[in-house]
C-alpha cells in the first residue's frame, strides 16, 4: 500500500472544509492545502447559498490538526460571507 502523508493531510483539511459547508460537486466552495514540514497552509473560498456574498481566507496550523483547520476556516468564511464577522 502506498501512502503519501503530505497528500493525506492536505486532502483531510480540504475535505473537512468542503464537508463543513455542505459542499459537493456543484457547491460554490473551494479549498487548497499545502504542507511544509509539520505546518499545513489551507486557503479557502466560500460563496453564500444565494450567491450574493463571497469570502476568501486562509489558516495555518499543525498538520496533525488538518481536519480541525478545515472546519475552522469553513466556519470563519461562512460567518464572514453572511455578515456575522
N, CA, C and O atoms as a CHARMM CRD file, in Angstrom:
* protein
*
  340
    1    1 UNK  N      0.83200  -1.17200   0.00000 PROA 1      0.00000
    2    1 UNK  CA     0.00000   0.00000   0.00000 PROA 1      0.00000
    3    1 UNK  C      0.88500   1.24500   0.00000 PROA 1      0.00000
    4    1 UNK  O      1.85900   1.33100   0.74800 PROA 1      0.00000
    5    2 UNK  N      0.53300   2.19200  -0.83900 PROA 2      0.00000
    6    2 UNK  CA     1.28900   3.43900  -0.93900 PROA 2      0.00000
    7    2 UNK  C      0.55900   4.50500  -0.13100 PROA 2      0.00000
    8    2 UNK  O     -0.66000   4.64400  -0.23100 PROA 2      0.00000
    9    3 UNK  N      1.30000   5.24700   0.65900 PROA 3      0.00000
   10    3 UNK  CA     0.70600   6.31400   1.45700 PROA 3      0.00000
   11    3 UNK  C      1.60900   7.53600   1.37400 PROA 3      0.00000
   12    3 UNK  O      2.79900   7.45700   1.67900 PROA 3      0.00000
   13    4 UNK  N      1.05000   8.64900   0.96800 PROA 4      0.00000
   14    4 UNK  CA     1.77400   9.90800   0.90500 PROA 4      0.00000
   15    4 UNK  C      1.21100  10.79800   2.00600 PROA 4      0.00000
   16    4 UNK  O      0.09200  11.29800   1.89000 PROA 4      0.00000
   17    5 UNK  N      1.97800  10.99600   3.06600 PROA 5      0.00000
   18    5 UNK  CA     1.49600  11.74300   4.22500 PROA 5      0.00000
   19    5 UNK  C      1.10400  13.17000   3.86000 PROA 5      0.00000
   20    5 UNK  O      0.11900  13.68700   4.38700 PROA 5      0.00000
   21    6 UNK  N      1.84600  13.81000   2.97900 PROA 6      0.00000
   22    6 UNK  CA     1.50900  15.17600   2.57200 PROA 6      0.00000
   23    6 UNK  C      0.13700  15.20900   1.89500 PROA 6      0.00000
   24    6 UNK  O     -0.71600  16.02600   2.24100 PROA 6      0.00000
   25    7 UNK  N     -0.06200  14.32000   0.93900 PROA 7      0.00000
   26    7 UNK  CA    -1.34000  14.26800   0.21600 PROA 7      0.00000
   27    7 UNK  C     -2.48400  13.92100   1.16100 PROA 7      0.00000
   28    7 UNK  O     -3.56700  14.49700   1.05900 PROA 7      0.00000
   29    8 UNK  N     -2.25500  12.99300   2.07200 PROA 8      0.00000
   30    8 UNK  CA    -3.29400  12.57900   3.02100 PROA 8      0.00000
   31    8 UNK  C     -3.71600  13.74500   3.91400 PROA 8      0.00000
   32    8 UNK  O     -4.91000  13.97500   4.10500 PROA 8      0.00000
   33    9 UNK  N     -2.75700  14.47600   4.45800 PROA 9      0.00000
   34    9 UNK  CA    -3.08100  15.58000   5.35600 PROA 9      0.00000
   35    9 UNK  C     -3.73700  16.74300   4.61300 PROA 9      0.00000
   36    9 UNK  O     -4.66600  17.36300   5.13200 PROA 9      0.00000
   37   10 UNK  N     -3.26900  17.03900   3.42200 PROA 10     0.00000
   38   10 UNK  CA    -3.88400  18.09800   2.61400 PROA 10     0.00000
   39   10 UNK  C     -5.33200  17.73200   2.27100 PROA 10     0.00000
   40   10 UNK  O     -6.23900  18.55600   2.39000 PROA 10     0.00000
   41   11 UNK  N     -5.52700  16.50200   1.85100 PROA 11     0.00000
   42   11 UNK  CA    -6.87400  16.05200   1.49600 PROA 11     0.00000
   43   11 UNK  C     -7.79900  16.09500   2.70700 PROA 11     0.00000
   44   11 UNK  O     -8.97100  16.44400   2.57100 PROA 11     0.00000
   45   12 UNK  N     -7.29900  15.74900   3.87800 PROA 12     0.00000
   46   12 UNK  CA    -8.11900  15.77100   5.09200 PROA 12     0.00000
   47   12 UNK  C     -8.59800  17.19400   5.39500 PROA 12     0.00000
   48   12 UNK  O     -9.76000  17.39300   5.74800 PROA 12     0.00000
   49   13 UNK  N     -7.71500  18.17400   5.26000 PROA 13     0.00000
   50   13 UNK  CA    -8.08400  19.57000   5.51800 PROA 13     0.00000
   51   13 UNK  C     -9.08200  20.06200   4.47800 PROA 13     0.00000
   52   13 UNK  O    -10.08300  20.69000   4.82400 PROA 13     0.00000
   53   14 UNK  N     -8.81600  19.77900   3.21800 PROA 14     0.00000
   54   14 UNK  CA    -9.70300  20.22100   2.13600 PROA 14     0.00000
   55   14 UNK  C    -11.08100  19.58300   2.25600 PROA 14     0.00000
   56   14 UNK  O    -12.09400  20.26500   2.09800 PROA 14     0.00000
   57   15 UNK  N    -11.13000  18.29200   2.53200 PROA 15     0.00000
   58   15 UNK  CA   -12.40900  17.59900   2.67700 PROA 15     0.00000
   59   15 UNK  C    -13.20500  18.12500   3.85700 PROA 15     0.00000
   60   15 UNK  O    -14.42000  18.30300   3.76500 PROA 15     0.00000
   61   16 UNK  N    -12.52500  18.37200   4.95700 PROA 16     0.00000
   62   16 UNK  CA   -13.19300  18.89400   6.14200 PROA 16     0.00000
   63   16 UNK  C    -13.82100  20.25400   5.84700 PROA 16     0.00000
   64   16 UNK  O    -14.94500  20.52500   6.27000 PROA 16     0.00000
   65   17 UNK  N    -13.10200  21.10400   5.12600 PROA 17     0.00000
   66   17 UNK  CA   -13.61700  22.41500   4.73100 PROA 17     0.00000
   67   17 UNK  C    -14.89700  22.25800   3.91200 PROA 17     0.00000
   68   17 UNK  O    -15.91900  22.87300   4.21600 PROA 17     0.00000
   69   18 UNK  N    -14.82800  21.43500   2.87800 PROA 18     0.00000
   70   18 UNK  CA   -15.97400  21.24900   1.97800 PROA 18     0.00000
   71   18 UNK  C    -17.15000  20.60700   2.71500 PROA 18     0.00000
   72   18 UNK  O    -18.28900  21.04000   2.54400 PROA 18     0.00000
   73   19 UNK  N    -16.89700  19.59700   3.52000 PROA 19     0.00000
   74   19 UNK  CA   -17.96800  18.91200   4.24500 PROA 19     0.00000
   75   19 UNK  C    -18.64200  19.83000   5.25900 PROA 19     0.00000
   76   19 UNK  O    -19.86100  19.77900   5.42400 PROA 19     0.00000
   77   20 UNK  N    -17.86600  20.66400   5.93500 PROA 20     0.00000
   78   20 UNK  CA   -18.42900  21.58000   6.92100 PROA 20     0.00000
   79   20 UNK  C    -19.41500  22.53600   6.27000 PROA 20     0.00000
   80   20 UNK  O    -20.40700  22.93000   6.88300 PROA 20     0.00000
   81   21 UNK  N    -19.14000  22.90500   5.02900 PROA 21     0.00000
   82   21 UNK  CA   -20.01900  23.82200   4.30700 PROA 21     0.00000
   83   21 UNK  C    -21.10600  23.09500   3.52500 PROA 21     0.00000
   84   21 UNK  O    -21.89000  23.72900   2.81700 PROA 21     0.00000
   85   22 UNK  N    -21.15900  21.78200   3.64600 PROA 22     0.00000
   86   22 UNK  CA   -22.17100  21.01000   2.93400 PROA 22     0.00000
   87   22 UNK  C    -21.90900  20.96600   1.44400 PROA 22     0.00000
   88   22 UNK  O    -22.82500  20.77400   0.64500 PROA 22     0.00000
   89   23 UNK  N    -20.66200  21.14400   1.07900 PROA 23     0.00000
   90   23 UNK  CA   -20.29100  21.20900  -0.33400 PROA 23     0.00000
   91   23 UNK  C    -20.33400  19.86600  -1.02700 PROA 23     0.00000
   92   23 UNK  O    -20.34300  18.81000  -0.39400 PROA 23     0.00000
   93   24 UNK  N    -20.36000  19.93500  -2.31300 PROA 24     0.00000
   94   24 UNK  CA   -20.34300  18.76400  -3.16800 PROA 24     0.00000
   95   24 UNK  C    -19.85900  19.17900  -4.54000 PROA 24     0.00000
   96   24 UNK  O    -19.15400  20.17900  -4.68000 PROA 24     0.00000
   97   25 UNK  N    -20.22200  18.44100  -5.51900 PROA 25     0.00000
   98   25 UNK  CA   -19.75700  18.71900  -6.87900 PROA 25     0.00000
   99   25 UNK  C    -20.23900  20.05700  -7.42300 PROA 25     0.00000
  100   25 UNK  O    -19.57400  20.65200  -8.27100 PROA 25     0.00000
  101   26 UNK  N    -21.37700  20.53600  -6.95200 PROA 26     0.00000
  102   26 UNK  CA   -21.93900  21.76400  -7.50700 PROA 26     0.00000
  103   26 UNK  C    -21.95200  22.91600  -6.50300 PROA 26     0.00000
  104   26 UNK  O    -22.54800  23.95900  -6.77400 PROA 26     0.00000
  105   27 UNK  N    -21.31100  22.74600  -5.36300 PROA 27     0.00000
  106   27 UNK  CA   -21.30700  23.78600  -4.33800 PROA 27     0.00000
  107   27 UNK  C    -20.26500  24.85000  -4.65500 PROA 27     0.00000
  108   27 UNK  O    -19.17800  24.53600  -5.14100 PROA 27     0.00000
  109   28 UNK  N    -20.59500  26.11100  -4.37900 PROA 28     0.00000
  110   28 UNK  CA   -19.65500  27.19400  -4.65200 PROA 28     0.00000
  111   28 UNK  C    -18.62900  27.36100  -3.52700 PROA 28     0.00000
  112   28 UNK  O    -18.58800  28.39800  -2.86500 PROA 28     0.00000
  113   29 UNK  N    -17.80400  26.33100  -3.31800 PROA 29     0.00000
  114   29 UNK  CA   -16.73500  26.37700  -2.32500 PROA 29     0.00000
  115   29 UNK  C    -15.46500  25.82300  -2.96200 PROA 29     0.00000
  116   29 UNK  O    -15.51800  25.04000  -3.91100 PROA 29     0.00000
  117   30 UNK  N    -14.33400  26.24100  -2.42500 PROA 30     0.00000
  118   30 UNK  CA   -13.05200  25.73400  -2.91300 PROA 30     0.00000
  119   30 UNK  C    -12.04900  25.73600  -1.77200 PROA 30     0.00000
  120   30 UNK  O    -12.08800  26.60800  -0.90300 PROA 30     0.00000
  121   31 UNK  N    -11.15100  24.76000  -1.77600 PROA 31     0.00000
  122   31 UNK  CA   -10.11400  24.68400  -0.75100 PROA 31     0.00000
  123   31 UNK  C     -8.83500  24.14800  -1.37700 PROA 31     0.00000
  124   31 UNK  O     -8.86400  23.29000  -2.26000 PROA 31     0.00000
  125   32 UNK  N     -7.70700  24.67600  -0.89500 PROA 32     0.00000
  126   32 UNK  CA    -6.40500  24.20900  -1.37300 PROA 32     0.00000
  127   32 UNK  C     -5.44000  24.21700  -0.20600 PROA 32     0.00000
  128   32 UNK  O     -5.24000  25.24600   0.44000 PROA 32     0.00000
  129   33 UNK  N     -4.83900  23.06500   0.06200 PROA 33     0.00000
  130   33 UNK  CA    -3.90700  22.93400   1.18300 PROA 33     0.00000
  131   33 UNK  C     -2.51800  22.56100   0.68600 PROA 33     0.00000
  132   33 UNK  O     -2.35200  21.88600  -0.33000 PROA 33     0.00000
  133   34 UNK  N     -1.53300  23.02400   1.43500 PROA 34     0.00000
  134   34 UNK  CA    -0.13100  22.68100   1.19000 PROA 34     0.00000
  135   34 UNK  C      0.52700  22.41900   2.54000 PROA 34     0.00000
  136   34 UNK  O      0.10900  22.95500   3.56600 PROA 34     0.00000
  137   35 UNK  N      1.55200  21.59200   2.51800 PROA 35     0.00000
  138   35 UNK  CA     2.30300  21.33900   3.74000 PROA 35     0.00000
  139   35 UNK  C      3.74900  21.77500   3.55500 PROA 35     0.00000
  140   35 UNK  O      4.29400  21.79700   2.45200 PROA 35     0.00000
  141   36 UNK  N      4.33800  22.11800   4.68700 PROA 36     0.00000
  142   36 UNK  CA     5.76200  22.43700   4.72500 PROA 36     0.00000
  143   36 UNK  C      6.25600  21.96400   6.08700 PROA 36     0.00000
  144   36 UNK  O      6.04000  22.61400   7.10900 PROA 36     0.00000
  145   37 UNK  N      6.91800  20.82800   6.07200 PROA 37     0.00000
  146   37 UNK  CA     7.31700  20.22700   7.34200 PROA 37     0.00000
  147   37 UNK  C      6.08300  19.82300   8.12900 PROA 37     0.00000
  148   37 UNK  O      5.22400  19.10200   7.62100 PROA 37     0.00000
  149   38 UNK  N      5.99300  20.28800   9.37300 PROA 38     0.00000
  150   38 UNK  CA     4.85200  19.97000  10.23300 PROA 38     0.00000
  151   38 UNK  C      3.72700  20.99200  10.13600 PROA 38     0.00000
  152   38 UNK  O      2.75200  20.91400  10.88400 PROA 38     0.00000
  153   39 UNK  N      3.85400  21.94900   9.21900 PROA 39     0.00000
  154   39 UNK  CA     2.87400  23.01900   9.09200 PROA 39     0.00000
  155   39 UNK  C      1.98300  22.78600   7.87700 PROA 39     0.00000
  156   39 UNK  O      2.45200  22.36400   6.82000 PROA 39     0.00000
  157   40 UNK  N      0.68300  23.06800   8.04300 PROA 40     0.00000
  158   40 UNK  CA    -0.27000  22.96900   6.94900 PROA 40     0.00000
  159   40 UNK  C     -0.85600  24.35200   6.69600 PROA 40     0.00000
  160   40 UNK  O     -1.26500  25.04400   7.62800 PROA 40     0.00000
  161   41 UNK  N     -0.89100  24.74300   5.43500 PROA 41     0.00000
  162   41 UNK  CA    -1.47700  26.00400   4.99300 PROA 41     0.00000
  163   41 UNK  C     -2.74300  25.67500   4.21400 PROA 41     0.00000
  164   41 UNK  O     -2.70200  24.88500   3.27100 PROA 41     0.00000
  165   42 UNK  N     -3.84900  26.26400   4.59500 PROA 42     0.00000
  166   42 UNK  CA    -5.11800  25.99900   3.91000 PROA 42     0.00000
  167   42 UNK  C     -5.74300  27.31500   3.47800 PROA 42     0.00000
  168   42 UNK  O     -5.92700  28.22500   4.28700 PROA 42     0.00000
  169   43 UNK  N     -6.06700  27.40400   2.19400 PROA 43     0.00000
  170   43 UNK  CA    -6.78600  28.55800   1.65800 PROA 43     0.00000
  171   43 UNK  C     -8.16700  28.09900   1.24100 PROA 43     0.00000
  172   43 UNK  O     -8.34800  26.96600   0.79400 PROA 43     0.00000
  173   44 UNK  N     -9.14200  28.98500   1.39100 PROA 44     0.00000
  174   44 UNK  CA   -10.49700  28.59900   1.04200 PROA 44     0.00000
  175   44 UNK  C    -11.30400  29.73100   0.46300 PROA 44     0.00000
  176   44 UNK  O    -10.96700  30.90500   0.61500 PROA 44     0.00000
  177   45 UNK  N    -12.37700  29.35700  -0.20400 PROA 45     0.00000
  178   45 UNK  CA   -13.32400  30.28700  -0.80700 PROA 45     0.00000
  179   45 UNK  C    -14.71400  29.76500  -0.51300 PROA 45     0.00000
  180   45 UNK  O    -14.98700  28.57200  -0.64600 PROA 45     0.00000
  181   46 UNK  N    -15.59400  30.67800  -0.10900 PROA 46     0.00000
  182   46 UNK  CA   -16.98100  30.31100   0.16500 PROA 46     0.00000
  183   46 UNK  C    -17.88900  31.33600  -0.50000 PROA 46     0.00000
  184   46 UNK  O    -17.64200  32.53900  -0.41800 PROA 46     0.00000
  185   47 UNK  N    -18.92800  30.86300  -1.14900 PROA 47     0.00000
  186   47 UNK  CA   -19.95000  31.72800  -1.73500 PROA 47     0.00000
  187   47 UNK  C    -21.27000  31.35800  -1.06800 PROA 47     0.00000
  188   47 UNK  O    -21.61700  30.18200  -0.96200 PROA 47     0.00000
  189   48 UNK  N    -21.99700  32.36900  -0.62300 PROA 48     0.00000
  190   48 UNK  CA   -23.26600  32.11900   0.06300 PROA 48     0.00000
  191   48 UNK  C    -24.23200  31.36400  -0.83600 PROA 48     0.00000
  192   48 UNK  O    -24.10800  31.38800  -2.06100 PROA 48     0.00000
  193   49 UNK  N    -25.19200  30.69600  -0.21800 PROA 49     0.00000
  194   49 UNK  CA   -26.14500  29.86700  -0.96500 PROA 49     0.00000
  195   49 UNK  C    -26.89300  30.66800  -2.02000 PROA 49     0.00000
  196   49 UNK  O    -27.21800  30.14400  -3.08500 PROA 49     0.00000
  197   50 UNK  N    -27.17000  31.94300  -1.72700 PROA 50     0.00000
  198   50 UNK  CA   -27.87300  32.76900  -2.71300 PROA 50     0.00000
  199   50 UNK  C    -26.91100  33.43600  -3.70500 PROA 50     0.00000
  200   50 UNK  O    -27.32300  34.22300  -4.55700 PROA 50     0.00000
  201   51 UNK  N    -25.64400  33.10800  -3.57700 PROA 51     0.00000
  202   51 UNK  CA   -24.57200  33.57600  -4.47500 PROA 51     0.00000
  203   51 UNK  C    -24.41600  35.09300  -4.49200 PROA 51     0.00000
  204   51 UNK  O    -23.98600  35.65600  -5.49900 PROA 51     0.00000
  205   52 UNK  N    -24.76000  35.76400  -3.39200 PROA 52     0.00000
  206   52 UNK  CA   -24.62400  37.21400  -3.33200 PROA 52     0.00000
  207   52 UNK  C    -23.40500  37.68000  -2.54800 PROA 52     0.00000
  208   52 UNK  O    -22.99500  38.83400  -2.67000 PROA 52     0.00000
  209   53 UNK  N    -22.81800  36.79200  -1.74300 PROA 53     0.00000
  210   53 UNK  CA   -21.66000  37.15200  -0.92900 PROA 53     0.00000
  211   53 UNK  C    -20.56500  36.10600  -1.06400 PROA 53     0.00000
  212   53 UNK  O    -20.83400  34.91000  -1.17300 PROA 53     0.00000
  213   54 UNK  N    -19.32500  36.58000  -1.05500 PROA 54     0.00000
  214   54 UNK  CA   -18.18300  35.68700  -1.18300 PROA 54     0.00000
  215   54 UNK  C    -17.15600  36.04300  -0.11400 PROA 54     0.00000
  216   54 UNK  O    -16.99700  37.21000   0.24300 PROA 54     0.00000
  217   55 UNK  N    -16.46700  35.03300   0.38900 PROA 55     0.00000
  218   55 UNK  CA   -15.40000  35.24900   1.36500 PROA 55     0.00000
  219   55 UNK  C    -14.23300  34.34200   1.02600 PROA 55     0.00000
  220   55 UNK  O    -14.40700  33.18500   0.64200 PROA 55     0.00000
  221   56 UNK  N    -13.03700  34.89800   1.18000 PROA 56     0.00000
  222   56 UNK  CA   -11.80100  34.12800   0.99600 PROA 56     0.00000
  223   56 UNK  C    -10.97600  34.26900   2.25300 PROA 56     0.00000
  224   56 UNK  O    -11.05500  35.27700   2.95600 PROA 56     0.00000
  225   57 UNK  N    -10.18600  33.25200   2.53000 PROA 57     0.00000
  226   57 UNK  CA    -9.33000  33.33600   3.70100 PROA 57     0.00000
  227   57 UNK  C     -8.34500  32.19500   3.74700 PROA 57     0.00000
  228   57 UNK  O     -8.29400  31.35000   2.85400 PROA 57     0.00000
  229   58 UNK  N     -7.56400  32.19000   4.81100 PROA 58     0.00000
  230   58 UNK  CA    -6.54400  31.15900   4.97500 PROA 58     0.00000
  231   58 UNK  C     -6.28900  30.93200   6.45900 PROA 58     0.00000
  232   58 UNK  O     -6.49000  31.82000   7.28700 PROA 58     0.00000
  233   59 UNK  N     -5.84600  29.73200   6.76900 PROA 59     0.00000
  234   59 UNK  CA    -5.41000  29.38500   8.11800 PROA 59     0.00000
  235   59 UNK  C     -4.11300  28.60700   8.01600 PROA 59     0.00000
  236   59 UNK  O     -3.81700  27.98900   6.99300 PROA 59     0.00000
  237   60 UNK  N     -3.36400  28.64700   9.07100 PROA 60     0.00000
  238   60 UNK  CA    -2.10600  27.91100   9.16800 PROA 60     0.00000
  239   60 UNK  C     -2.08400  27.22600  10.52200 PROA 60     0.00000
  240   60 UNK  O     -2.50000  27.80100  11.52800 PROA 60     0.00000
  241   61 UNK  N     -1.60200  26.00800  10.53900 PROA 61     0.00000
  242   61 UNK  CA    -1.50500  25.29200  11.80200 PROA 61     0.00000
  243   61 UNK  C     -0.73400  24.00200  11.64700 PROA 61     0.00000
  244   61 UNK  O     -0.14800  23.72800  10.60000 PROA 61     0.00000
  245   62 UNK  N     -0.74500  23.22200  12.69700 PROA 62     0.00000
  246   62 UNK  CA    -0.04700  21.93800  12.66100 PROA 62     0.00000
  247   62 UNK  C     -0.80900  20.97600  11.76200 PROA 62     0.00000
  248   62 UNK  O     -2.03700  20.90200  11.80900 PROA 62     0.00000
  249   63 UNK  N     -0.08000  20.25700  10.96000 PROA 63     0.00000
  250   63 UNK  CA    -0.74000  19.35500  10.02300 PROA 63     0.00000
  251   63 UNK  C     -1.48800  18.23000  10.72400 PROA 63     0.00000
  252   63 UNK  O     -2.39500  17.63800  10.13900 PROA 63     0.00000
  253   64 UNK  N     -1.12900  17.93100  11.95000 PROA 64     0.00000
  254   64 UNK  CA    -1.85700  16.92700  12.72100 PROA 64     0.00000
  255   64 UNK  C     -3.28200  17.38800  13.01300 PROA 64     0.00000
  256   64 UNK  O     -4.13500  16.57600  13.37200 PROA 64     0.00000
  257   65 UNK  N     -3.54300  18.67900  12.86300 PROA 65     0.00000
  258   65 UNK  CA    -4.86200  19.24900  13.11500 PROA 65     0.00000
  259   65 UNK  C     -5.57800  19.58100  11.80500 PROA 65     0.00000
  260   65 UNK  O     -6.39700  20.49900  11.76800 PROA 65     0.00000
  261   66 UNK  N     -5.28500  18.86000  10.74800 PROA 66     0.00000
  262   66 UNK  CA    -5.80200  19.15400   9.40900 PROA 66     0.00000
  263   66 UNK  C     -7.32500  19.24200   9.38000 PROA 66     0.00000
  264   66 UNK  O     -7.87200  20.18100   8.80300 PROA 66     0.00000
  265   67 UNK  N     -8.00100  18.30700   9.97400 PROA 67     0.00000
  266   67 UNK  CA    -9.46800  18.29200   9.95500 PROA 67     0.00000
  267   67 UNK  C    -10.01300  19.51200  10.69100 PROA 67     0.00000
  268   67 UNK  O    -10.94300  20.15900  10.21000 PROA 67     0.00000
  269   68 UNK  N     -9.45400  19.82500  11.82900 PROA 68     0.00000
  270   68 UNK  CA    -9.87600  20.98100  12.61000 PROA 68     0.00000
  271   68 UNK  C     -9.62100  22.28200  11.86100 PROA 68     0.00000
  272   68 UNK  O    -10.44600  23.19400  11.91100 PROA 68     0.00000
  273   69 UNK  N     -8.49400  22.37800  11.17100 PROA 69     0.00000
  274   69 UNK  CA    -8.18300  23.57800  10.38800 PROA 69     0.00000
  275   69 UNK  C     -9.21300  23.78400   9.28600 PROA 69     0.00000
  276   69 UNK  O     -9.66200  24.90600   9.05400 PROA 69     0.00000
  277   70 UNK  N     -9.58300  22.71200   8.61300 PROA 70     0.00000
  278   70 UNK  CA   -10.59400  22.80400   7.56100 PROA 70     0.00000
  279   70 UNK  C    -11.92400  23.28300   8.08900 PROA 70     0.00000
  280   70 UNK  O    -12.56900  24.14100   7.48600 PROA 70     0.00000
  281   71 UNK  N    -12.33300  22.73200   9.20700 PROA 71     0.00000
  282   71 UNK  CA   -13.61100  23.10400   9.82600 PROA 71     0.00000
  283   71 UNK  C    -13.56500  24.56500  10.29900 PROA 71     0.00000
  284   71 UNK  O    -14.51800  25.31700  10.09300 PROA 71     0.00000
  285   72 UNK  N    -12.47100  24.95500  10.92200 PROA 72     0.00000
  286   72 UNK  CA   -12.32100  26.32000  11.42700 PROA 72     0.00000
  287   72 UNK  C    -12.40800  27.34200  10.30100 PROA 72     0.00000
  288   72 UNK  O    -13.12900  28.33300  10.41400 PROA 72     0.00000
  289   73 UNK  N    -11.68000  27.10500   9.22300 PROA 73     0.00000
  290   73 UNK  CA   -11.70900  28.04700   8.10300 PROA 73     0.00000
  291   73 UNK  C    -13.09600  28.10700   7.47700 PROA 73     0.00000
  292   73 UNK  O    -13.57100  29.18800   7.13200 PROA 73     0.00000
  293   74 UNK  N    -13.73900  26.97700   7.32900 PROA 74     0.00000
  294   74 UNK  CA   -15.08500  26.94400   6.74100 PROA 74     0.00000
  295   74 UNK  C    -16.05600  27.78600   7.55700 PROA 74     0.00000
  296   74 UNK  O    -16.81200  28.57600   6.99100 PROA 74     0.00000
  297   75 UNK  N    -16.04700  27.63100   8.86300 PROA 75     0.00000
  298   75 UNK  CA   -16.95900  28.37900   9.71600 PROA 75     0.00000
  299   75 UNK  C    -16.64500  29.87100   9.70600 PROA 75     0.00000
  300   75 UNK  O    -17.55600  30.69800   9.73600 PROA 75     0.00000
  301   76 UNK  N    -15.36300  30.21800   9.66400 PROA 76     0.00000
  302   76 UNK  CA   -14.96900  31.63200   9.59800 PROA 76     0.00000
  303   76 UNK  C    -15.47500  32.28100   8.31600 PROA 76     0.00000
  304   76 UNK  O    -16.04500  33.37100   8.34800 PROA 76     0.00000
  305   77 UNK  N    -15.26500  31.60500   7.18800 PROA 77     0.00000
  306   77 UNK  CA   -15.65600  32.18700   5.90700 PROA 77     0.00000
  307   77 UNK  C    -17.17400  32.26000   5.76500 PROA 77     0.00000
  308   77 UNK  O    -17.70000  33.21400   5.19200 PROA 77     0.00000
  309   78 UNK  N    -17.87300  31.26400   6.28000 PROA 78     0.00000
  310   78 UNK  CA   -19.33300  31.29900   6.22500 PROA 78     0.00000
  311   78 UNK  C    -19.86600  32.47300   7.03800 PROA 78     0.00000
  312   78 UNK  O    -20.75600  33.19400   6.58600 PROA 78     0.00000
  313   79 UNK  N    -19.32400  32.66300   8.23200 PROA 79     0.00000
  314   79 UNK  CA   -19.75100  33.78000   9.07800 PROA 79     0.00000
  315   79 UNK  C    -19.42000  35.11500   8.41800 PROA 79     0.00000
  316   79 UNK  O    -20.21700  36.05100   8.48000 PROA 79     0.00000
  317   80 UNK  N    -18.27400  35.20600   7.79800 PROA 80     0.00000
  318   80 UNK  CA   -17.88300  36.43200   7.11100 PROA 80     0.00000
  319   80 UNK  C    -18.81400  36.73800   5.94000 PROA 80     0.00000
  320   80 UNK  O    -19.26000  37.87300   5.77600 PROA 80     0.00000
  321   81 UNK  N    -19.09700  35.74500   5.14400 PROA 81     0.00000
  322   81 UNK  CA   -19.96900  35.94000   3.96800 PROA 81     0.00000
  323   81 UNK  C    -21.39800  36.28100   4.37900 PROA 81     0.00000
  324   81 UNK  O    -22.10900  36.98700   3.66500 PROA 81     0.00000
  325   82 UNK  N    -21.80000  35.77900   5.52000 PROA 82     0.00000
  326   82 UNK  CA   -23.17100  36.03200   5.98300 PROA 82     0.00000
  327   82 UNK  C    -23.24700  37.26600   6.88100 PROA 82     0.00000
  328   82 UNK  O    -24.29000  37.54100   7.47300 PROA 82     0.00000
  329   83 UNK  N    -22.15100  38.00100   6.98200 PROA 83     0.00000
  330   83 UNK  CA   -22.14400  39.24100   7.73400 PROA 83     0.00000
  331   83 UNK  C    -22.11800  39.12300   9.22600 PROA 83     0.00000
  332   83 UNK  O    -22.48300  40.06600   9.92900 PROA 83     0.00000
  333   84 UNK  N    -21.69200  37.97900   9.73400 PROA 84     0.00000
  334   84 UNK  CA   -21.65600  37.79400  11.18500 PROA 84     0.00000
  335   84 UNK  C    -20.30000  38.10800  11.78000 PROA 84     0.00000
  336   84 UNK  O    -20.13000  38.03400  12.99700 PROA 84     0.00000
  337   85 UNK  N    -19.33200  38.45600  10.94800 PROA 85     0.00000
  338   85 UNK  CA   -17.99500  38.83700  11.46600 PROA 85     0.00000
  339   85 UNK  C    -17.71200  40.27500  11.16200 PROA 85     0.00000
  340   85 UNK  O    -16.64600  40.78200  11.51200 PROA 85     0.00000
